[in-house]
Structure formats: structure tokens, C-alpha cells
């Protein structure tokens, strides 16, 4: 797999081609459906899209993609040149007078006060960039870049049509979004669709249904998944694993209510930024408004006030696995990856003095490394998300922002961690470190995060007495090593194809009975399994097994066990009973391995399997 640097270089190389194709597609749609209103057409990972609104209530269908593609190929064959011009605001408004969405974008640029930084005003107005195709066959608001001409755009395929609210707001008109993928060669395009097929097989929603891990119910509501027994077993193991690991590293677990008075979020500032993402319950008889908890930090700050007086009480590491609820737009909901709740975060808050900040942040980075090594997650990198100081919410406490960012940066350098920096991705209260990874389709995704809070502790009046007997405000590290446990399950399913590590499999061993005559021997095997306590990586973790004694053929039982992704199958027949042997089928991936061991070796075999974690081979 390409490194993050190599991937970014490749994406930049393909960007002009994909941007050009977005314009060619928009031109084709306007020519085929005159009167179409255009939204935006950006480059995205693997391709591009354009948002359109057809005239007279017409709707694009999947079958229309062939018609659009044909027209695009004609424009490409014509090899029309692209050229860039800077227009005044007034000229742009006149030209796009029949394009209301473009006029809205122009108005935003005008209000912003500068559209072409570093350039002189043109005709007394700010400038907007436009790109012109050929002899003005198509003109669009655009900052580029583009290829030199339409004939230099590589290979593409239009993939689907979806609904999209203008600017992502469901109060705005719903447009249609036409997606395309594009690469430099036919081979790269073909490889993309091979990855797409593999991704479909590994889709955690498909695997979750096949393996009976979770479900959705319309009667419960969208974005509110229900974990079935096997899914809950996995979640419980992850929670116990992190709890044992964190407690050994000095974290103290607490529990806070899921329902909270609005005053807490007003004090923390979350009400100013996240109110639209919070669920409000009924107002009580005294007129107080309560919310379902969307985050834990304000509650942990209350615990800090009770436990900390002096610098000697720091660092304080508080952890909690508590269900959270957040309002997400219905169009963004995806299995366990994007939900409204429960979001059970692997959450912790570390309260430190400024001098302790870097050392504690290094420990957080080391914990990420330790946990991800356990799950064989290797191809990840960190993204240092910094503020965009051009936005008002980041203008205060600049020195504190810089100090926090520098401490993260130094911690990354000292741990030798691969990272990139991204401006404009910070939280409202401080810089953060996101853990980035590529899914099976190669798309970048965030699976966890750690943030430094320089704002809220002071806002909420958190204090400690320093060595000079002076009051000081602590700095808080927010961190969630696994993100949410539900999301992490979804990620693991797609990464492993459902073949979870031996210790994490909800059912580790299945006994397949060939004949009823072996019943006594099966009882002996069960006795060994029932008494076996595995101690890696969880302490005193009872082995999980089931017996398949159905009146079915052995072949059918094996196929069922493989479909259920059972790591170890024990096949018991008359010969096994006579010879006091164990016939094993081990399957941690698409490949299976068969072997026979003595009965007396069974306990040691399974213990050694737990010791090695039974990771994917």
C-alpha cells in the first residue's frame, strides 16, 4: 500500500484531470437538459461529482449516465482548450443571472471581501475566477486547476446519481449529485472496480447481517443500531480490554449520567457550537431543559473539581465507556460507522499542568501504538489538525493555541510518528491529533482522535494550586484510542473481512459432532473447554464455544461454521474417540489449516493460540 505522502502526490497529480472532467460532465448535462441549474462540482477521492437541478422537475435516472457519458466523450474528442480568467463580481453576476446557486456563491465571495488574495481590485471590485472551455462552450466559477484541454483527461466512468441538499442543509432545495471516478489509465480504472468488489464483500453492514452481529429496526429509528448477542460480546471484550489496559496505566474509571441539564453545556460552550447536534428532552416542571449527553468532557470536569486541589493531584486520568447520542442527518447514517446512538466512546480526559503536557501526550501516542499493534493496524498515520486563524472562533488565546500545537508536534517528532498537518480541522477548544487510515477502497477515514483543550477549563473555572501557591488553570487532553467501540467494530469487520482475532471472536470454538456415538468423548472435550481460562490479552477470559449436534452432514456443519467465521472447529467422530485425538480445522482468513493433536494437548493448544492472539495469518 502507498504511503500517505505517495498517496497525496498521486492525488495532486490526478486533481487537474478530475476537475476537468467535472466541468465536461456539467457541460454535457446542460447541453442535454437546457435550463439545468448548476451547484458545485469538486474533486473527491477517486473522482469527482457535480450537483445539478434539472428544469421542470425532471429527474436524472441511472440509465441517463450512458447518454451523459456519450456526450462527454464527444467533448473530450474535440480536445477543447481550457483557459482561466478573472472577472469582476458584477460581470460574473450578469453572466450567471439564470444560475441562482452560482449567484449565491458569488454573493458569498463578495461578502467575504476578497476572492483573489494578493491581487489588485479589478474595476473597483474583487475578482472571481472562471474557467472557460473552448470558445465559451462552457464557463464555470472555478479556481482550478485544470488540464490544458479536454482531450487530456485520462479514463473515467460515471457511477451513480444521488440526492444532495444544497450546501448540505435539508432546509435548502434538494439537487441531484452525479458521481464519477477517474484515473490516468484503463488499468488503474479497472483496479479501482476490483477494489470496489472487494469492498462490497467486506462491507461491515453486509458482514454484520451475515454474522448476526447487529440489526436496525424502523420501530426503533434510523441511526440507532441494535447489537445482537454476538455483537454485544465483541463490544464487551473491547471495553474490558481497554479498561484493563488503561487501569494498568493509571486511568480511573467513572460513570456519569446520560441525561444532563442544559446549564452544563452552556458553561462548557458546547451549546454555542453543537446545539443542533444535541437531543433535547422534555422541559421539567421547573422549566429546566435537559439533553441526552453528546459528549463526556463537561461531566468529567465536574469530577475534576471534586478530586483536584493541588498540582500534586495531577496528572489526573479519568476514563469512561458511556453511551452518547448525537443528531446526524439521515443521509449520513451508515451501519455502525455513523450513528445517532449509542456512541460508546473509549473516552478519557487527562488533566495536566503545562509542564506535564508533552510527556502525557507522548503516553497517549504510545497507547495508540500499543492498541493498534494488538489489532494488526499498521497502515495508519496521524493528522495534526490546526486552526484556521482567519475564522473568528480561533482568534483568542493565540499563544495558548501555538503552545498546544507545538507540544503535539514535538511529541510526534520524539515518538517518530508519521503525520501530516491540516489547517482548519481543529476543534473549537484546541488543536487535535486525528488517527487516519485508508479503508478497503483506499479512502481516507478517521478512526480515533486526541485533542488538547486550552479553552473550556478556564471557561468552566477549573483550578489547581501550583508550587508557588498560585491558582492555575489545567490543560486537558481529550483522547479516544478506539474512537467509539461500535465504530471500531465496523472498522475491524471491514479490515479483517469478518475474521476477527481469536481472542475477540464472539464464538472461538465450535464442536462439530459426526456421530452420536461419540457423545461421551464430546463431554470430555467440553469439560476441558469449560474450565479453560485464557489470559491473553484479557485476564481470566473464559473460552467461548458451542456444540453443533444437529442432524446434518459434516460438510454442511463445516460450511456453516465457515460462514459464521468460527476460528477453530473441533470435529469429533468415532475414530477420534477411539484414538483419543482431536481433529482441528483452524481458519483465521480465507485459508484453512487442518491438524490432529492428542486429547491431552488440547488445553495447551488453545492457550498457546490465545497467547499468540490467533491473529490473521
C-alpha positions as CSV (number, residue, x, y, z in Angstrom):
1,X,0.0,0.0,0.0
2,X,1.2,3.5,-0.8
3,X,2.5,5.7,2.0
4,X,0.4,8.8,2.8
5,X,3.0,11.0,1.1
6,X,2.9,8.9,-2.0
7,X,-0.9,8.9,-2.0
8,X,-1.1,12.7,-1.6
9,X,1.4,13.1,-4.5
10,X,-0.8,10.8,-6.7
11,X,-4.0,12.7,-5.7
12,X,-2.4,16.0,-6.6
13,X,-1.3,14.6,-9.9
14,X,-4.8,13.5,-10.7
15,X,-6.6,16.6,-9.4
16,X,-6.5,18.7,-12.6
17,X,-7.8,15.7,-14.7
18,X,-10.7,15.1,-12.3
19,X,-11.6,18.7,-12.0
20,X,-11.6,19.0,-15.8
21,X,-13.9,16.0,-16.0
22,X,-16.4,17.6,-13.6
23,X,-16.7,20.6,-16.0
24,X,-17.0,18.3,-19.0
25,X,-19.8,16.5,-17.2
26,X,-21.6,19.7,-16.2
27,X,-21.4,21.0,-19.8
28,X,-22.8,17.7,-21.1
29,X,-25.8,17.8,-18.7
30,X,-26.6,21.5,-19.6
31,X,-26.5,20.7,-23.3
32,X,-28.7,17.6,-22.9
33,X,-31.1,19.3,-20.5
34,X,-31.1,23.0,-21.3
35,X,-32.2,25.1,-18.3
36,X,-30.3,23.0,-15.8
37,X,-29.2,24.9,-12.7
38,X,-25.6,24.0,-11.5
39,X,-24.4,23.8,-7.9
40,X,-20.8,22.8,-7.3
41,X,-18.6,20.2,-8.9
42,X,-15.5,19.4,-6.7
43,X,-12.8,16.8,-6.9
44,X,-13.2,14.0,-4.4
45,X,-11.1,10.9,-3.6
46,X,-11.0,8.7,-6.7
47,X,-13.0,11.1,-8.9
48,X,-15.5,14.0,-8.9
49,X,-19.1,14.9,-8.8
50,X,-21.5,17.7,-9.8
51,X,-24.7,18.8,-8.1
52,X,-27.4,19.7,-10.6
53,X,-31.1,20.7,-10.7
54,X,-32.9,19.8,-13.9
55,X,-35.7,22.0,-15.2
56,X,-39.4,21.4,-14.8
57,X,-39.0,18.9,-12.0
58,X,-37.2,16.4,-14.3
59,X,-35.0,13.7,-12.5
60,X,-31.9,12.0,-13.8
61,X,-32.1,8.2,-13.8
62,X,-29.2,5.7,-13.7
63,X,-29.8,4.9,-17.4
64,X,-29.1,8.6,-18.2
65,X,-25.5,8.2,-17.3
66,X,-24.8,6.4,-20.6
67,X,-26.2,9.4,-22.5
68,X,-24.1,11.8,-20.5
69,X,-21.0,9.7,-21.0
70,X,-21.5,9.6,-24.7
71,X,-21.7,13.4,-24.9
72,X,-18.6,13.7,-22.6
73,X,-16.6,11.5,-24.9
74,X,-17.5,13.8,-27.8
75,X,-16.3,16.9,-25.9
76,X,-13.1,15.0,-25.0
77,X,-12.5,14.0,-28.6
78,X,-12.9,17.7,-29.7
79,X,-9.9,18.5,-27.5
80,X,-11.2,21.9,-26.5
81,X,-8.8,24.1,-24.6
82,X,-9.3,25.3,-21.0
83,X,-8.4,28.8,-20.1
84,X,-8.7,30.8,-16.8
85,X,-9.9,34.4,-16.5
86,X,-10.5,36.7,-13.6
87,X,-13.9,38.5,-13.8
88,X,-15.3,41.3,-11.7
89,X,-18.1,40.5,-9.3
90,X,-20.6,42.5,-11.5
91,X,-19.6,40.7,-14.7
92,X,-19.9,37.3,-13.0
93,X,-23.4,38.2,-11.7
94,X,-24.5,39.3,-15.1
95,X,-23.3,36.1,-16.8
96,X,-24.7,33.7,-14.2
97,X,-28.0,35.6,-13.9
98,X,-30.0,32.5,-14.7
99,X,-28.0,30.3,-12.3
100,X,-29.3,31.0,-8.7
101,X,-26.8,28.7,-7.0
102,X,-23.9,30.3,-8.7
103,X,-25.2,33.7,-7.7
104,X,-25.3,32.6,-4.1
105,X,-21.7,31.6,-4.3
106,X,-20.7,34.9,-5.9
107,X,-22.6,36.7,-3.1
108,X,-20.6,34.8,-0.5
109,X,-17.4,35.7,-2.3
110,X,-18.4,39.3,-2.4
111,X,-19.3,39.4,1.3
112,X,-16.0,37.7,2.2
113,X,-14.4,40.8,0.8
114,X,-11.6,39.2,-1.1
115,X,-11.8,36.5,-3.7
116,X,-8.3,36.7,-5.2
117,X,-5.8,37.3,-2.3
118,X,-2.7,39.2,-3.3
119,X,-4.3,40.8,-6.4
120,X,-5.3,44.3,-7.0
121,X,-9.0,45.1,-7.3
122,X,-10.4,45.0,-10.9
123,X,-12.8,47.7,-12.0
124,X,-13.2,48.7,-8.3
125,X,-14.5,45.2,-7.4
126,X,-12.9,42.0,-6.2
127,X,-12.2,39.3,-8.7
128,X,-13.7,35.8,-9.1
129,X,-12.0,33.1,-11.1
130,X,-13.7,31.4,-14.0
131,X,-12.7,28.6,-16.3
132,X,-13.7,28.7,-20.0
133,X,-14.0,25.6,-22.1
134,X,-13.2,26.1,-25.8
135,X,-14.8,29.1,-27.5
136,X,-17.1,29.7,-24.4
137,X,-19.0,26.4,-24.9
138,X,-19.0,26.3,-21.1
139,X,-18.0,28.7,-18.4
140,X,-18.0,28.0,-14.7
141,X,-16.9,29.6,-11.4
142,X,-13.7,27.9,-10.6
143,X,-10.3,28.3,-9.0
144,X,-8.8,25.3,-10.9
145,X,-6.5,23.6,-11.6
146,X,-7.4,22.0,-15.0
147,X,-5.7,20.2,-17.8
148,X,-4.7,22.2,-20.9
149,X,-7.6,20.8,-22.9
150,X,-10.5,18.3,-22.7
151,X,-8.5,15.7,-24.6
152,X,-6.1,15.2,-21.8
153,X,-8.4,13.9,-19.0
154,X,-7.5,10.2,-18.7
155,X,-10.1,7.5,-18.2
156,X,-13.4,7.8,-16.3
157,X,-16.7,6.2,-15.6
158,X,-19.9,7.7,-14.2
159,X,-21.1,5.6,-11.4
160,X,-24.3,6.8,-9.8
161,X,-26.9,9.5,-9.1
162,X,-27.8,10.5,-5.6
163,X,-29.8,13.2,-3.8
164,X,-27.9,16.1,-2.1
165,X,-29.3,19.1,-0.3
166,X,-27.8,22.4,-1.5
167,X,-24.9,23.1,0.9
168,X,-25.8,20.0,2.9
169,X,-28.7,21.8,4.6
170,X,-32.1,19.9,4.5
171,X,-33.8,23.3,4.6
172,X,-32.4,24.0,1.1
173,X,-33.5,22.6,-2.3
174,X,-32.6,19.0,-3.0
175,X,-30.3,18.7,-6.0
176,X,-29.1,15.6,-7.8
177,X,-25.4,14.6,-7.4
178,X,-23.8,12.8,-10.3
179,X,-20.7,10.8,-9.3
180,X,-17.8,9.7,-11.5
181,X,-14.4,8.0,-10.9
182,X,-11.3,8.9,-12.9
183,X,-7.8,7.6,-13.3
184,X,-4.9,8.1,-15.6
185,X,-5.1,4.7,-17.3
186,X,-7.6,1.9,-18.1
187,X,-5.6,-0.4,-15.8
188,X,-5.9,2.0,-12.8
189,X,-9.7,2.3,-13.5
190,X,-10.0,-1.5,-13.7
191,X,-8.1,-1.9,-10.4
192,X,-10.5,0.5,-8.8
193,X,-13.5,-1.6,-9.7
194,X,-11.7,-4.7,-8.4
195,X,-11.2,-2.9,-5.1
196,X,-14.9,-1.9,-5.2
197,X,-16.0,-5.6,-5.5
198,X,-13.7,-6.5,-2.6
199,X,-15.2,-3.6,-0.6
200,X,-18.7,-4.9,-1.1
201,X,-17.7,-8.3,0.3
202,X,-16.1,-6.6,3.3
203,X,-18.9,-4.0,3.9
204,X,-19.5,-4.2,7.7
205,X,-23.2,-3.8,7.1
206,X,-23.3,-7.0,5.0
207,X,-21.0,-8.9,7.4
208,X,-22.9,-7.6,10.4
209,X,-26.1,-9.2,9.0
210,X,-24.5,-12.4,7.9
211,X,-22.7,-12.9,11.2
212,X,-25.8,-11.8,13.2
213,X,-23.9,-9.0,15.0
214,X,-26.3,-6.1,14.7
215,X,-29.6,-5.0,13.2
216,X,-31.8,-2.0,12.6
217,X,-35.5,-1.6,13.3
218,X,-37.7,1.1,11.8
219,X,-39.7,0.9,15.0
220,X,-36.6,1.9,17.0
221,X,-35.4,4.6,14.5
222,X,-32.8,5.4,11.9
223,X,-29.2,5.5,13.1
224,X,-30.0,3.6,16.2
225,X,-28.5,0.1,15.7
226,X,-29.2,-2.8,18.0
227,X,-26.3,-5.1,18.9
228,X,-27.3,-8.7,18.8
229,X,-25.7,-11.2,21.3
230,X,-22.6,-11.8,19.2
231,X,-22.1,-8.1,18.5
232,X,-22.5,-7.2,22.2
233,X,-20.0,-9.9,23.0
234,X,-17.4,-8.2,20.8
235,X,-18.2,-4.8,22.3
236,X,-17.9,-6.2,25.8
237,X,-14.5,-7.7,25.0
238,X,-13.2,-4.4,23.6
239,X,-14.4,-2.5,26.6
240,X,-12.8,-5.0,29.0
241,X,-9.6,-5.0,27.0
242,X,-9.3,-1.2,27.1
243,X,-10.3,-1.0,30.8
244,X,-7.7,-3.5,31.9
245,X,-5.1,-1.8,29.8
246,X,-5.9,1.8,30.9
247,X,-6.3,1.0,34.6
248,X,-2.8,-0.5,34.5
249,X,-1.6,2.8,33.1
250,X,-3.1,4.9,35.8
251,X,-6.6,5.7,34.4
252,X,-9.5,5.8,36.9
253,X,-12.9,4.8,35.6
254,X,-16.0,6.8,36.5
255,X,-19.7,6.8,35.4
256,X,-21.7,9.9,34.6
257,X,-25.5,10.3,33.7
258,X,-26.7,10.2,30.1
259,X,-29.2,13.0,30.9
260,X,-27.9,16.5,31.7
261,X,-29.1,20.0,32.5
262,X,-28.6,22.5,29.7
263,X,-26.6,24.8,32.1
264,X,-23.6,22.4,31.9
265,X,-23.4,22.7,28.1
266,X,-23.8,26.5,28.3
267,X,-21.0,26.7,30.8
268,X,-18.7,24.5,28.7
269,X,-19.5,26.3,25.4
270,X,-20.8,23.2,23.7
271,X,-24.3,24.8,23.5
272,X,-22.8,27.5,21.3
273,X,-21.3,25.1,18.8
274,X,-23.2,21.8,19.0
275,X,-26.7,22.6,19.9
276,X,-28.1,21.4,16.5
277,X,-26.5,18.0,17.1
278,X,-28.0,17.5,20.6
279,X,-31.2,15.8,21.5
280,X,-33.4,17.9,23.9
281,X,-35.8,16.1,26.1
282,X,-39.0,17.4,27.7
283,X,-38.7,20.5,29.9
284,X,-39.3,19.6,33.6
285,X,-41.8,21.2,35.9
286,X,-39.4,24.0,36.8
287,X,-38.8,24.9,33.2
288,X,-35.3,23.4,33.0
289,X,-34.3,21.8,29.7
290,X,-32.3,18.6,29.7
291,X,-30.3,17.0,26.9
292,X,-29.2,13.5,26.1
293,X,-25.4,13.5,26.6
294,X,-23.5,14.0,23.3
295,X,-20.0,14.1,25.0
296,X,-18.4,13.3,28.3
297,X,-16.0,16.1,28.9
298,X,-18.2,18.6,30.7
299,X,-19.2,15.8,33.2
300,X,-15.6,14.8,33.8
301,X,-14.8,18.4,34.6
302,X,-17.3,18.2,37.5
303,X,-15.4,15.2,38.8
304,X,-12.1,17.1,38.5
305,X,-13.5,19.9,40.7
306,X,-14.2,17.3,43.4
307,X,-10.9,15.4,43.2
308,X,-8.2,18.1,42.5
309,X,-6.9,20.8,44.7
310,X,-3.1,20.9,44.2
311,X,-0.6,20.3,41.4
312,X,0.2,17.2,43.4
313,X,-3.1,15.7,42.3
314,X,-2.0,16.0,38.6
315,X,-2.0,14.4,36.2
316,X,-5.5,13.1,36.7
317,X,-6.6,10.5,34.1
318,X,-10.4,9.9,34.1
319,X,-11.9,7.3,31.7
320,X,-15.5,6.2,30.9
321,X,-17.3,4.0,28.4
322,X,-20.7,5.7,28.3
323,X,-23.4,5.8,25.6
324,X,-23.6,9.2,23.8
325,X,-26.3,10.5,21.4
326,X,-25.9,13.0,18.6
327,X,-28.2,14.1,15.9
328,X,-26.9,13.2,12.5
329,X,-28.5,13.9,9.1
330,X,-30.3,10.8,7.9
331,X,-28.3,10.8,4.6
332,X,-25.1,10.4,6.5
333,X,-26.1,7.4,8.7
334,X,-24.0,4.3,7.9
335,X,-24.3,1.0,9.8
336,X,-22.1,1.2,12.9
337,X,-19.8,3.8,11.3
338,X,-22.1,6.8,11.5
339,X,-24.9,6.5,14.0
340,X,-27.1,8.7,16.2
341,X,-26.5,6.5,19.2
342,X,-25.5,4.8,21.2
343,X,-22.0,6.1,20.6
344,X,-20.0,4.3,23.3
345,X,-16.7,6.2,23.2
346,X,-13.4,4.8,24.5
347,X,-13.2,8.1,26.2
348,X,-10.7,9.7,28.7
349,X,-9.7,13.1,29.9
350,X,-6.2,13.8,31.2
351,X,-5.8,16.9,33.3
352,X,-2.2,18.2,33.4
353,X,0.0,21.2,34.1
354,X,1.7,22.9,31.1
355,X,4.9,21.2,32.1
356,X,3.3,17.8,32.0
357,X,1.5,18.2,28.7
358,X,4.1,16.8,26.3
359,X,5.0,13.8,28.4
360,X,1.4,12.8,28.8
361,X,0.7,13.3,25.1
362,X,3.6,11.0,24.3
363,X,2.0,8.4,26.5
364,X,-1.2,8.8,24.5
365,X,0.7,8.3,21.2
366,X,2.4,5.2,22.7
367,X,-1.0,3.9,23.8
368,X,-2.4,4.3,20.2
369,X,0.7,2.3,19.0
370,X,0.2,-0.5,21.6
371,X,-3.5,-0.9,20.9
372,X,-3.2,-0.8,17.1
373,X,-0.4,-3.3,17.2
374,X,-2.7,-5.7,19.0
375,X,-5.2,-5.4,16.2
376,X,-2.5,-5.5,13.4
377,X,-3.4,-2.0,12.3
378,X,-0.3,-0.8,10.7
379,X,-1.1,1.5,7.8
380,X,-2.3,4.5,9.8
381,X,-0.8,7.9,10.3
382,X,-1.6,11.0,12.4
383,X,-3.1,14.2,11.2
384,X,-2.3,17.3,13.3
385,X,-5.4,19.4,12.9
386,X,-4.8,23.0,13.4
387,X,-7.0,26.1,13.5
388,X,-7.7,28.5,10.7
389,X,-7.0,31.8,12.4
390,X,-9.0,33.6,9.7
391,X,-12.1,32.4,11.5
392,X,-13.4,34.3,14.5
393,X,-13.7,31.3,16.8
394,X,-9.9,30.8,16.7
395,X,-8.8,34.4,17.2
396,X,-8.5,34.4,21.0
397,X,-5.6,32.9,23.1
398,X,-3.3,32.6,20.1
399,X,-0.2,31.9,22.4
400,X,-2.0,29.0,24.1
401,X,-3.0,27.6,20.7
402,X,0.5,27.8,19.5
403,X,1.9,26.2,22.7
404,X,-0.5,23.3,22.4
405,X,0.2,22.7,18.8
406,X,3.9,22.8,19.4
407,X,3.7,20.3,22.2
408,X,1.8,17.9,19.9
409,X,4.3,18.4,17.1
410,X,7.2,17.8,19.4
411,X,5.6,14.6,20.8
412,X,5.1,13.3,17.3
413,X,8.7,14.0,16.4
414,X,10.0,12.4,19.6
415,X,8.0,9.2,19.0
416,X,9.0,9.1,15.3
417,X,5.3,9.1,14.3
418,X,4.3,9.7,10.7
419,X,2.0,12.8,10.5
420,X,0.6,15.5,8.2
421,X,-0.7,18.9,9.2
422,X,-4.2,20.2,8.2
423,X,-5.3,23.7,8.8
424,X,-9.0,24.4,9.6
425,X,-9.6,20.9,11.2
426,X,-9.2,21.8,14.8
427,X,-11.9,21.6,17.4
428,X,-13.3,24.9,18.8
429,X,-11.3,24.5,22.0
430,X,-7.9,23.4,20.7
431,X,-5.7,21.6,18.2
432,X,-6.2,17.8,17.8
433,X,-4.5,14.7,16.6
434,X,-6.6,12.5,14.4
435,X,-5.7,8.9,13.5
436,X,-6.1,8.5,9.8
437,X,-6.4,5.3,7.8
438,X,-7.4,4.1,4.4
439,X,-10.4,1.7,4.1
440,X,-10.6,-1.2,1.7
441,X,-11.4,1.3,-1.1
442,X,-8.3,3.4,-0.3
443,X,-10.4,6.3,1.0
444,X,-9.0,8.3,4.0
445,X,-11.0,7.9,7.2
446,X,-10.6,9.0,10.8
447,X,-10.9,6.2,13.4
448,X,-9.8,8.0,16.5
449,X,-8.7,11.3,17.9
450,X,-6.9,13.0,20.7
451,X,-7.4,16.7,21.4
452,X,-5.8,19.4,23.6
453,X,-8.3,21.7,25.3
454,X,-7.0,25.1,26.1
455,X,-10.3,26.9,26.3
456,X,-13.0,25.1,28.3
457,X,-11.1,24.5,31.6
458,X,-10.8,28.3,32.1
459,X,-14.3,28.8,30.9
460,X,-15.6,26.4,33.5
461,X,-13.4,27.7,36.3
462,X,-11.2,24.6,36.7
463,X,-8.3,25.4,39.0
464,X,-5.4,23.9,40.9
465,X,-2.8,25.4,43.3
466,X,0.7,25.4,41.9
467,X,4.1,25.1,43.7
468,X,4.1,28.8,44.3
469,X,0.7,28.6,46.0
470,X,-0.9,30.4,43.0
471,X,-4.1,29.4,41.3
472,X,-3.7,28.0,37.8
473,X,-5.9,26.5,35.1
474,X,-5.2,23.0,33.9
475,X,-4.9,21.8,30.3
476,X,-7.0,18.9,29.3
477,X,-6.1,16.1,26.9
478,X,-9.2,14.5,25.4
479,X,-8.5,11.1,23.9
480,X,-10.4,8.1,22.5
481,X,-8.0,5.4,21.4
482,X,-10.7,3.3,19.7
483,X,-13.0,6.2,18.9
484,X,-16.4,4.6,19.6
485,X,-16.5,0.9,20.2
486,X,-19.3,0.5,17.8
487,X,-17.5,2.3,15.0
488,X,-14.3,0.3,15.8
489,X,-16.2,-2.9,15.4
490,X,-17.4,-1.8,12.0
491,X,-13.8,-0.8,11.0
492,X,-12.4,-4.2,12.2
493,X,-15.0,-6.1,10.3
494,X,-14.1,-4.4,7.1
495,X,-10.3,-4.7,7.8
496,X,-10.5,-8.4,8.6
497,X,-13.4,-9.4,6.3
498,X,-15.1,-10.7,9.5
499,X,-12.1,-13.0,10.5
500,X,-11.5,-11.4,13.9
501,X,-8.5,-12.3,16.1
502,X,-9.0,-15.5,18.1
503,X,-9.4,-13.7,21.5
504,X,-12.1,-11.3,20.0
505,X,-14.2,-13.8,18.1
506,X,-17.7,-14.0,19.8
507,X,-17.5,-17.8,19.3
508,X,-14.0,-19.1,19.4
509,X,-14.5,-22.8,19.1
510,X,-17.3,-24.9,17.6
511,X,-17.5,-28.7,18.2
512,X,-18.9,-30.5,15.2
513,X,-20.3,-33.9,16.1
514,X,-20.1,-36.5,13.4
515,X,-21.9,-39.3,15.3
516,X,-24.0,-39.6,18.4
517,X,-21.8,-42.5,19.5
518,X,-19.1,-40.0,20.4
519,X,-21.2,-38.3,23.0
520,X,-19.1,-39.3,26.0
521,X,-15.9,-38.0,24.3
522,X,-17.6,-34.8,23.4
523,X,-18.4,-34.4,27.1
524,X,-14.7,-34.7,28.0
525,X,-13.8,-32.1,25.4
526,X,-16.5,-29.7,26.8
527,X,-15.1,-30.2,30.2
528,X,-11.7,-29.0,29.1
529,X,-13.1,-26.0,27.2
530,X,-15.4,-25.0,30.1
531,X,-12.6,-25.0,32.6
532,X,-10.1,-23.1,30.4
533,X,-9.4,-19.5,31.4
534,X,-7.4,-17.7,28.8
535,X,-5.2,-14.8,30.0
536,X,-4.1,-13.1,26.8
537,X,-4.8,-10.3,26.2
538,X,-7.6,-10.3,28.8
539,X,-7.2,-11.7,32.2
540,X,-9.4,-14.7,33.3
541,X,-11.3,-14.7,30.0
542,X,-13.5,-17.8,29.7
543,X,-13.2,-19.6,26.4
544,X,-16.4,-19.3,24.3
545,X,-17.6,-22.4,22.4
546,X,-20.7,-24.1,21.1
547,X,-21.7,-27.6,20.1
548,X,-23.2,-28.3,16.7
549,X,-25.2,-31.6,17.3
550,X,-27.7,-31.0,14.5
551,X,-28.8,-34.0,12.4
552,X,-26.9,-32.6,9.4
553,X,-24.0,-33.8,7.3
554,X,-20.5,-32.9,8.4
555,X,-20.0,-30.9,5.2
556,X,-23.0,-28.8,6.0
557,X,-21.8,-28.2,9.5
558,X,-18.3,-27.2,8.3
559,X,-19.8,-24.8,5.7
560,X,-22.0,-23.2,8.4
561,X,-19.0,-22.8,10.8
562,X,-17.0,-21.2,8.0
563,X,-19.9,-18.9,7.1
564,X,-20.0,-17.9,10.8
565,X,-16.2,-17.2,10.7
566,X,-15.5,-19.6,13.6
567,X,-11.7,-19.6,14.1
568,X,-11.4,-23.1,15.5
569,X,-13.5,-26.2,14.6
570,X,-13.2,-29.4,16.5
571,X,-14.5,-32.4,14.6
572,X,-15.5,-35.4,16.7
573,X,-16.1,-38.8,15.2
574,X,-15.7,-42.4,16.4
575,X,-12.1,-42.6,15.3
576,X,-11.3,-39.5,17.4
577,X,-12.9,-41.2,20.4
578,X,-11.1,-44.4,19.8
579,X,-7.7,-42.8,19.3
580,X,-8.2,-40.1,22.0
581,X,-7.3,-37.5,19.4
582,X,-8.7,-34.0,18.4
583,X,-9.3,-33.2,14.7
584,X,-8.9,-29.5,14.2
585,X,-9.7,-27.0,11.5
586,X,-8.2,-23.6,12.0
587,X,-9.5,-20.7,9.9
588,X,-8.3,-17.1,10.5
589,X,-8.6,-16.0,6.9
590,X,-9.9,-17.3,3.6
591,X,-7.4,-20.1,4.0
592,X,-8.0,-23.0,6.4
593,X,-5.5,-25.4,8.1
594,X,-6.2,-28.9,9.4
595,X,-4.3,-30.8,12.0
596,X,-4.7,-33.6,14.6
597,X,-3.5,-33.4,18.2
598,X,-3.7,-35.6,21.2
599,X,-6.6,-35.0,23.7
600,X,-4.1,-34.2,26.4
601,X,-2.7,-31.4,24.2
602,X,-6.0,-29.5,23.7
603,X,-5.8,-27.1,26.7
604,X,-2.2,-26.2,25.9
605,X,-3.0,-25.8,22.2
606,X,-5.9,-23.3,22.9
607,X,-3.8,-21.5,25.5
608,X,-1.0,-21.0,23.0
609,X,-3.4,-19.9,20.4
610,X,-4.7,-17.2,22.9
611,X,-1.1,-16.3,23.7
612,X,-0.3,-15.7,20.0
613,X,-3.7,-13.9,19.8
614,X,-4.6,-16.1,16.8
615,X,-4.1,-13.1,14.6
616,X,-4.8,-13.2,10.9
617,X,-2.1,-15.1,9.1
